[in-house]
Amino acid sequence: MSTLYIDRKELHLKPDGKALAFYSKQGREGVVPVNPLKRVVIVGNILIETSALNMLAREGISVLFLSGKRLRFCGMLHGRLHNNGLLRIKQYEKSLSDFNMKAATDIVRRKMEGQKEFLMHVREKRPDLRYPLTRAICTLQGIVIEIEKQNMEMETLRGMEGGGSAGYFSAFTGIFPESLGFKKRNRRPPLDPVNAMLSLCYTMMHFELVREIEVIGLDPVIGFYHQFDYGRESLACDLVESYRPQVDRFVWELFRERTLTKRDFAMNDERPGCYLKKASRKKFYPLYEQWAQEMRPLWVEEARGIARRIMDGQDPVYKSGK
């Protein structure tokens, strides 16, 4: 076990040697050793003793805090991080050089190639959707070819990426049952089960990449394709782009296999939006963890790879997000 999910009201967490002990009103309920942990995800209102947080920080275990029903990001705790000042200086220099545009071009190309490959996979499973899927695949392939054969300005690249995303989502929305109400991408709050799952998985992946970026010694707010924006981890946004098709496939398979259905979600209950019910969150966490365990070695290498290229001056050629 590398991730501990804590999603239960009125729990009290205390340290117990090299372990976390859990208490409720009924008394001590269990204990989890911290040695195998790399991250802890805490959802909702849980009482944690400072000494427990100190222990997690000393052991290098990151803690991600999410709100209750909506599972929105609230904050993140790390222990000591890499203090590589030279790497950060070079990162800032690269963000103002030709490296910036080369990195951005590669990010967009990889994302679109991943989207194309995912739609090709779906086409094999859904021959009834062959026409809209093929049309979107051709759109993405045409943009990839254009990106590869010309040098362009950032705004042109963003325009091409927007066109590719529009073509992709025109097909992507059609592969889900109409009963889910997934017509377009929306968030804050998500308005249907598919958008709720996409937002949750993107959020969790984003902050896993923030952790890997900070551990290696890079500054997560200085990106290459996503420019500096106050409060945004732009470098993490960059690295997330290439893995969005993998998240999309994961979410599609959850609904396709009926692991999750519309009944697993509450909609417009107390507040506008759609979110996983508490019982369904317990079902989701191990499924996400199983998927993420396969992806994490790629995410680690992604952060290490960009750090190496920043230090040695090579053009960015990111590892495939397959």
Phi, psi and omega in degrees: 000122178251345180231133176250124177257125180242109186219072180206130182293151170062029171273150178236120182256129178229153174283148176218087187065235177261042182214163172257129178254142184247129180234144172234187179297336180276353180116197182293131184245344180169176181214143179232121177294144182272345186305317181278356187276145170241339182206151176232131177250120183246125183245126172082203190269099181229137180271123181236126178289144180304323180297330177290318177295321177300318180295316179297319179296317179298324182277001179073027181262121179280147179237122179254126180256124177241149177291172185295263188297318187278346180055040176278149178294132178243328181174175184212140179242132175238160167273209178294137180248171179296133181252059183266086182297322181297319179299318181291321177300315180293326176298316179296319179296317182296327182293347179249014184241184177297336177306324182303310183289322179296319178296315181299317180298318181292322179300311181294317180300315182294320179300314183290324175296320177296319177296318180298315181295322178295315180295327176295322176296315180298321181301326178293327182273334184234073179298340178292343179251022187302317185295306180295327179291317179296320179299316179292321178299316180295321177299312181296317180297320179297321180290319177302317179298317179297319180296320185286335188258001181216151171272133185222166175279162183300318182295324176295317179299317180295323177296319179292322178295321177297319177295319178295319179296321178298316178295320180296311184289337176297329177268322185298318181296333183280352183270356178258152178301142180299332182297340179281346176070026182271102182251331180198169179284127174216158183201173177051059359263160171293146189251001180209166184301320181294313178297324178298318181287320177300313181298316181296313182291320176300318180298314182293320177295317181305313185280341168293321178289325174303316180300313182295323178296315182289322179298321182285342177109006178274164177265115185292344184271350181256102181256188181241310175276312174277113183285167182301129176218125187308126177086359182252135176277083190294325178293321176297320176300320177302309186289331178297324188307317184290343183255001177301319178300328178291321175295315180303318180293318178301313181294317179301317182292327177300318180279323181297320180274002179059028171295322170240142177228177180302331181292343179280358187239146171254140182232131177053039177266109183075310179231157178298148176124176182230137182206160179293137173291159184302314180298326180285331175298322178297328177285324184288318188306310179294331178291316177297318183296319178299316178294315184293329179298328177284330184274332188300320176301326176292320180294320178298313180294328178300311180293318180295321182295316180292327177296317179298317183288329174294320184284322185264358174084007179286155172295147179289123172228094188287152178294145182299141180270020182293000000 
